[in-house]
Structures are given as C-alpha cells and as structure tokens.
C-alpha cells in the first residue's frame, strides 16, 4: 500500500516574536541579505535580539551571513551582537555590523571572514550534499590555511578550509557545515508559502540557502511584505518554492533598503535617465574614480567593487559612456549602473539579475575583463590588504573572487588617509593637508591579494591614486604617472615606506582629471 508522505508541518504564518522562539541555544542560524538592508530579514533579527535581551536565550549561536548585513550602527546582524548570544560568526564582512569587531578582537567570539563568492557557492553545494567547495579562490591570501585560514578572532574550533593537491595543482576545500534555522526575505508569499522577490533590491542566494537548510532538517522562516491567495502568484516569479518553507512572517512596513523605502528602478521595473544618476562631488575621490574610469573600454565586462570604486559608474554616466560598457557587481547585476553610497550593492538600468552563486561562477571562470576594486594598504610586491588594519576588521566581501580571477584589476584609493585635503588649480593638484596614515607600507597586516601569485599567473594590476599611478610588473610596483603640480620626492616618495621601481621620469596624469568640468571621455579615441 502506498502511504502518504508527510514532509512535516504545513506552512504557517506566524509573528516575528513567534519565529524568534524557534531558534534554540547552540543553533546555527543563517540570515540573508546584503549591506544596507538589501533583502535583510530585519524584523526577524530584531525580534531574536529582543528575545535574548529579555530571557538571555538563545545563547551560543553560530551566525552565518554571506554578505555583511547592517547599517554600520544598530540594525542587521548588530541585533545579535550581545555578549554570550553568538559564539561563532562566519561571514565575508564584519564592517556592516561593527559591534562584533571589538568582540572579535577580544577573542570573545570565533569569527571568520571568508570570500563572499565561496560562501554563496557553498550554500548551493551544501544543498546538494557535496563535500564542500573546491576552488582556487583564496590561495596565498589570509584565507589560505598556511596563513590564517580566514580566522579574524577567537580560537579556531576546527579548520574551515584545507589545502589540497589535485593533478599537481593547489586547491582549497572549504568545508560544509550544518545549519539549523534560516532567516530569509522575499516580497510576497502565497498561502502555500511560495515566495517571490519582485520588489527586492538584490537576488542573493535565497533558493540555495533554503534548500541547504531543509536538507539538514532545519527550519526555513521567510519574512515578506504581503500575503497572496493560493495560486495567484506568477509561477515563474517564485524564487523560494513553498515546499522549502516552514514559516512566513508578514511585515507590511518592510523597506527595500535601510536608506530607500522603495525605488522601482532598483527592482528593475523601469530605467532612469542617465542624468538621474547623481554625479560625484568634485574632490580626491572623484579624481581617483575618473582616472580609473579611463581604463574602461567599449564592450569590456567589468566589476565595480565597494568603496571608492563605486564612483566609477557615476563617472561613466556623467561622461556619457555608461551604455558602452558592461558593469557588473557581485550581488548579481549585469549591465547598468551599480549604485554608490548607502544603497551600494543594488543597481539601476541593469540588463539582467542572476542569483549570486551564479554570478560568482562567472567571475571565478575568468569572465571579468577588468575589475575595479579599492585598496587600504599595499607593499612593494603589490600585495594588497583591504580586510584588517589596526582595530578595524572589514572583512573580504567578494574581493578575492574578483581580484584573483579578473584578467586585469584596477585598484583605487587615496594616496594617504585620515584628514587628506587637496585643491585643484588650473589643472594642477595641490596638497593642502596630508593624510595621517600611510597606505604604501613595508609590511601589511593581512594579504587580501597576492601580487606575486597574480604575476605568476599573468594577471595584471594597476594602482590609482589622486596623485600617482602605479603598475604591477613582474611582482614589483612601478611608478608610471604623477599628477601635474606634484613634486615626486616631497609629495610621493617621502610618504612611502619603500621606493617603487622607476623607469625614467613618470609621465603626467591627464590634466582633465583635475578640472571640475566633464572630461569628455565619450569623445575620446576609445569611445568615439
């Protein structure tokens, strides 16, 4: 006799407070979302934080989130940054929930920052029951077990990554882990728990995460904005099928991001005119973004990373060349303009939006022609640190996947940091106040990008600042350009811990970089 298969309890619509009670002491909780509130299940995280504040339970949690989530103050993952609540943290970035940083430095939690693409792809591999993710991403960086294995603080309970040799070549295996509860987010859920994401600013890895948690026998809870009648959702818009969902929480006041209640262009409902993309204010960050944008080429597939590099899409729009290049970001957008500011991670005018694991498949496979990333500090060998410095732990985000696999990487940053002030006069750069912190260091705290490894694989790197441009050649940093008005010894070499390679007199950077007017890149020989 054929018996009915009971897959567990039917989907229930519950409150955020009821959802919080489903998390038990010692559980591994995975939360969706990105950066400033993009698809972050804020109501669920807040309710769980309140529950711990009132009952001191659940404690000893392992918290997993692929991308940093939070407003860099009190929202997102910060709701759980309470002594004793989280004992282990696995993410790609800590900076969005800075309350965890002092806890990490003090060794109160065991914290890892692993590559964003690795964590996104691991959700899919764990969903399929595979023995983890095998990849070259992370080799010769602080993620490599020969360095720190991704550990940022606390004692390593067990290695998260191991070195392997396959057919004579080095690989890393990132080990799987069981997850008990998922806090995910969508826009609409029907009575059967089918979830769509039509108003969300990013796609994330919702399906893979739900599959991984259900495979482990865990509980999937999805926060949505509204409830729909059974059978009324367009089937092709369903991102998380109801067979994977245990509980749904309706939060009518759900905001698209922390900074924006709802923008139709973020959801891909419409395109905005290019003049609707705000230009950057003129200053050193815009000078850097402009010089980096000069490395764009028609038809090139590019990645625009976080930090100062997010300004490149704004410069491309202002210069009228945005539609001639293909900008992407790791959250899953192809084409259009990745956003700057508090909503960075989202995009406007994009041609396609794909789930994050698939975007990283494309990146890891060498699909990026040119990557535009930021740097915090670097050494004479072209090694870059963006993950940890002093008492600040930023994390790695998608930096390693992108920089390690792009054909060419353009790193951007101001020459010094902390109080830097400059002025432009008649196409010349004047340093009014030098930054307190050097970025060109003899030694760096962590290696996020290995210049020697990149050179050995034939990958190229350019380093752009407001006063000088360097190129990585044969594993050494070469000075190629300086800004008009800048004295080489006084304004460049005296603020470096090492002397870069000099192949004769550096040429001058383009004077148009230092004039507030548009540069006219659309009329250049490359784009005309």
WOQUI-V9335 format. One record per backbone hydrogen bond with DSSP energy under -0.5 kcal/mol. CO is the residue of the C=O (numbers start at 1). NH is the residue of the N-H. Records with the same first field share a line. If there is no record, write none. Layout:
CO=NH  NH
This chain:
1=3
4=6
5=7
12=14  248
15=19
16=20
17=21
19=22
20=23
22=24
24=27
27=29  62
28=180  181
29=64
30=183
33=67
34=38
35=37  70
36=258  259
37=39  40
38=34
40=42
41=45
42=46
43=47
44=48
45=49
46=50
47=51
48=52
49=53
50=54
51=55
52=56
59=26
61=63  87  88
62=29
63=90
64=31
65=92
68=35
69=77
75=78
76=79
77=80
78=81
80=82
82=85  86
84=60
85=61
87=110
88=63
89=112
90=65
91=114
92=396  397
94=97
95=98
96=72
97=100
98=101  102
99=103
100=104
101=105
102=106
103=108  109
104=107
109=111
110=89
111=152  153
112=91  114
115=119
116=120
117=121
118=122
119=123
120=124
121=125
122=126
123=127
124=128
125=130
126=129
130=132
133=135  174
135=172
136=139
138=141  144
141=144
142=148  150
144=147  149
148=151
150=113
153=111
155=157
160=175
162=173
164=171
166=169
169=166
171=164
172=135  174
173=162  175
174=133
180=219
181=30
182=184  221
183=32
184=223
187=225  226
188=196
189=228
190=193
194=190
195=239  240
196=187  188
197=200
203=206
204=356
205=209
206=210
207=211
208=212
209=213
210=214
211=215
212=216
213=218
214=217
219=182  221
220=246  247
221=184
222=249
223=186
224=251
226=189
228=191
229=232
234=237  238
235=238
237=197
239=241
240=195
241=244
242=245
246=12
247=222
248=14
249=224  251
251=254
256=39
260=257
261=256
263=266  267
264=269  270
265=268
273=276
274=277
276=278
283=287
284=288
285=289
286=290
287=291
288=292
289=293
290=294
291=294
292=295
293=296
297=300
300=302  326
301=369  370
302=328
303=305  372
306=309
307=310
308=311
309=312
310=313  314
311=315
312=316
313=317
314=318
315=319
316=321  322
317=320
319=522
321=324  325
322=325
324=299
325=327
326=302
327=335
328=304
329=332  333
331=203  204
332=354
333=329
334=351  352
336=338
337=348
340=343
341=344
343=346
346=339  345
348=337
352=334
355=358  359
356=360
357=361
358=362
359=363
360=364
361=365
362=367
363=366
368=407
369=408
370=303
371=373  410
372=305
373=412
377=385
378=441
379=382
380=477
383=379
384=448  449
385=376  377
387=394  395
389=392
391=393
392=389  394
394=94  95
396=399
397=116
398=402
399=403
400=404
401=405
402=405  406
407=460
408=371
409=411  462
410=373
411=464
412=375
415=439
417=437
418=436
421=432  433
423=425  430
425=428
428=425
430=423  432
433=421
437=417
439=378  441
440=497
446=448
447=142
449=384  451
450=454
451=455
452=456
453=457
454=457  459
455=458
460=409
461=472
462=411  464
463=470
464=413
467=483
468=465
469=480  481
470=463
471=473  478
473=476
476=473  478
477=501
478=471  480
479=503
480=507
481=469
482=509
483=486
484=429
486=488
487=491  492
488=492  493
489=494
492=495
493=496
498=500
501=479
502=504
507=482
510=513
511=514
512=515
514=427
520=523
521=524
524=528
